[in-house]
Structures are given as C-alpha cells and as structure tokens.
C-alpha cells in the first residue's frame, strides 16, 4: 500500500524565487503555488480592448492602466496573482517582500473563462475585496456582452450586472466603459 505524498507548504519567498526563474506565471495562496493557464484569442482581445479604452480616458491623469504582467498581492490574505487589467492611481505601493508586486490597485478586471469563472466570482473576488485601496472589480464575460460590477460603497460592496449596450460607470477613476465599444473592438 502506498503512502500519499507529504503535503508541502511553500513560503512567499519560495514563490518569489520560483517566479524569478519561471517562464510561466504562477499564483500564490495559502502556501500553494498554482500555474496559470493561457487564455483564448477572445480572452486576449477583450483584455486589450478594455485596457485600450481605459488608457484613452485616463491619459494625462494620475491613474495608470496595467496589463496582466502586473502582479498584485492582497496583503490581508497573502494572495499573489496577475489580474487581467489593473488600474493604480497615484504612487505605486509595492509589497514589503518584493518591489515587483503592487498592493494598491483601485480597479481590478478579470475576463472570465470556463475554467476560472467560479474561482474568479468566488474566492478570488472575496480576497480582492480585502484590498483597502480597491474601489471596483469588473468580471467580464467573453461569450456575451455582460459584466458584473462589484463596487465599494459605504456599506461594503454592491453588485450590478450590465449587459448589451450599457455603460459601466467607474467614478472612482473618472472613467466609464461602453460595453458596445469594448466588445466591438475585441471583435465579439
């Protein structure tokens, strides 16, 4: 009878060392390191359309738009991940353990895929909500013109679903996203 493999819990330093040497990206949470899967062409096109729309509106201001190459850490939980699009306003605040990781995003955007939708809507969203600077999380569908807006209010986060030709208001950064334009620009 074989014995199960012993559980190994990685430290955040182990994760940082792995990421420095890896040619693929990983997510870190609760002592575990997870390889991140690549996306579909639709996923990639939608990310670029969202980012381009935000860059055009935020140009010349204090907010910057980042691609999924920017790693974000939730200090309250330890999650380190690569959101599809991030917006940071003002000075970048970095993780105490790595100057390559940002801890103060104002807006986080994920494009949902079949393999990650449950995680993105569930555990990951709940962890994102623990970032003090965060004002909104947007979860975009890649199969229909639909976005879930999770926006911070004085009473916590509220959720609104926008579809079709609606506009997604982002007052915390002085911008909005037209679903019609974003999805059209992505060829969807």
C-alpha positions, 0 to 999 in steps of 0.5 A: 500500500502506498503512502500519499505524498507529504503535503508541502507548504511553500513560503512567499519567498519560495514563490518569489524565487520560483517566479524569478526563474519561471517562464510561466506565471504562477499564483500564490495562496495559502502556501500553494503555488498554482500555474496559470493557464493561457487564455483564448484569442477572445480572452486576449482581445477583450483584455486589450480592448478594455485596457485600450479604452481605459488608457484613452480616458485616463491619459494625462491623469494620475491613474495608470492602466496595467496589463496582466504582467502586473502582479498584485498581492492582497496583503490581508490574505497573502494572495499573489496573482496577475489580474487581467487589467489593473488600474493604480492611481497615484504612487505605486505601493509595492509589497514589503517582500518584493518591489515587483508586486503592487498592493494598491490597485483601485480597479481590478478586471478579470475576463472570465473563462470556463475554467476560472469563472467560479474561482474568479466570482468566488474566492478570488473576488472575496480576497480582492475585496480585502484590498483597502485601496480597491474601489471596483472589480469588473468580471467580464464575460467573453461569450456575451456582452455582460459584466458584473460590477462589484463596487465599494460603497459605504456599506461594503460592496454592491453588485450590478450586472450590465449587459448589451449596450450599457455603460459601466460607470467607474467614478472612482477613476473618472472613467466609464466603459461602453460595453458596445465599444469594448466588445466591438473592438475585441471583435465579439 
